């Protein structure tokens, strides 16, 4: 079996990036900008709450931006898998990994992405849940690694 992103999924990913990239870049600065340009005097409690919202928003935007960049770096990769492990195709480079070497892989439900990470913590491939054979692959990796 193999997992790869079809042309339509790649196109959809680029459309999402065009829409979300400005949000990720501008989002963390929106509330501080509004706070600075607004002449209303905030009480300490309200100001603390707004600062907390800004910090959470900044964290979410930075994390999502990081995952998006990592995803786009591997969008054209393809993997094949069987009982023993996976074979990763990166343009002309081919790498083989056993299932136990992928135990550090992680799912990011908020971004609908599953990232394959090797035993050294190196990111190998990000799979969007719209990729071909995604559900079969997730079931196989769940059985083999427990992730």
C-alpha positions in Angstrom: 0.0 0.0 0.0 1.1 3.6 -0.5 0.2 7.0 0.9 0.6 10.2 -1.1 -1.1 13.5 -1.6 -3.0 13.7 -4.9 -3.0 16.7 -7.1 -6.4 17.9 -5.8 -5.2 17.6 -2.2 -2.0 19.5 -3.0 -4.1 22.2 -4.7 -6.4 22.4 -1.7 -3.4 22.6 0.7 -2.0 25.6 -1.3 -5.4 27.3 -1.2 -5.6 26.8 2.6 -2.1 28.1 3.0 -3.0 31.3 1.1 -5.9 31.8 3.4 -4.3 30.8 6.7 -0.8 32.3 6.2 -2.0 35.9 6.9 -3.9 34.7 9.9 -0.8 33.0 11.4 1.3 36.0 10.7 -1.1 38.8 11.8 -3.0 36.9 14.4 -0.5 37.2 17.3 -0.2 40.9 16.7 -3.9 41.7 16.4 -4.8 42.0 20.1 -1.7 43.9 21.1 -2.2 46.3 18.3 -5.8 46.9 19.3 -4.7 47.3 23.0 -2.1 49.9 22.0 -4.2 51.9 19.7 -7.3 51.9 21.9 -7.5 54.9 24.3 -9.7 53.0 26.8 -8.0 52.4 30.1 -8.2 48.8 31.1 -8.4 47.6 34.7 -5.7 45.2 35.7 -7.9 42.1 35.5 -9.2 42.9 32.0 -5.7 43.8 30.8 -4.3 40.5 32.3 -7.0 38.6 30.5 -6.2 40.2 27.2 -2.5 39.5 27.6 -3.4 35.9 28.3 -5.5 35.7 25.2 -2.7 37.2 23.1 -0.2 34.7 24.5 -2.5 31.7 23.7 -3.2 33.1 20.3 0.4 33.6 19.5 1.3 30.1 20.7 -1.4 28.6 18.5 -0.5 30.6 15.5 3.2 29.9 15.8 2.6 26.1 16.3 0.2 26.0 13.3 2.6 27.9 11.1 5.5 25.6 12.1 3.4 22.5 11.3 2.2 24.0 8.0 5.8 24.8 6.9 6.9 21.2 7.8 3.9 19.8 5.9 4.7 21.8 2.8 8.3 20.6 2.9 7.1 17.0 2.5 3.9 17.5 0.4 5.4 15.8 -2.7 6.8 12.8 -0.8 5.3 9.4 -1.0 5.4 6.4 1.3 4.8 2.7 0.8 4.2 0.4 3.8 3.9 -3.3 4.5 4.2 -5.6 7.5 7.9 -4.7 8.1 7.7 -0.9 7.9 7.7 2.0 5.4 9.7 3.1 2.4 9.9 6.9 2.0 10.4 8.3 -1.4 11.8 11.8 -1.5 12.3 12.8 -5.1 15.2 10.5 -6.0 16.1 9.5 -2.4 14.6 6.4 -0.9 14.8 5.6 2.9 13.5 2.5 4.7 12.2 2.5 8.3 11.0 -0.3 10.5 7.7 0.3 12.4 9.6 0.5 15.8 11.8 3.3 14.4 8.7 5.5 14.0 7.6 5.3 17.7 8.1 9.1 18.1 5.6 9.9 15.4 2.8 12.3 16.5 -0.7 13.2 15.5 -1.8 16.8 15.4 -5.6 16.7 15.4 -6.1 20.4 15.3 -4.3 20.6 12.0 -5.5 17.1 10.7 -1.9 16.1 10.2 0.1 13.0 11.2 3.9 13.5 11.3 6.2 10.6 10.9 9.3 11.1 13.1 12.2 8.7 13.3 13.9 7.5 16.5 16.3 10.4 16.5 13.4 12.9 16.5 13.9 13.9 12.8 10.8 14.8 10.9 10.3 12.5 7.9 6.9 13.1 6.5 3.7 14.9 7.3 0.5 13.3 6.1 -2.8 15.3 5.8 -5.8 13.2 6.5 -7.0 13.8 3.0 -4.1 11.8 1.5 -4.8 8.6 -0.4 -5.0 5.5 1.9 -4.6 7.7 5.0 -7.1 5.7 7.1 -5.6 2.4 6.2 -2.1 3.7 7.0 -3.2 5.1 10.4 -4.8 1.8 11.3 -1.6 0.0 10.4 0.7 2.3 12.3 -1.7 2.2 15.3 -1.4 -1.6 15.3 2.4 -1.6 14.9 3.4 1.2 17.2 0.4 2.0 19.3 0.3 5.7 18.1 
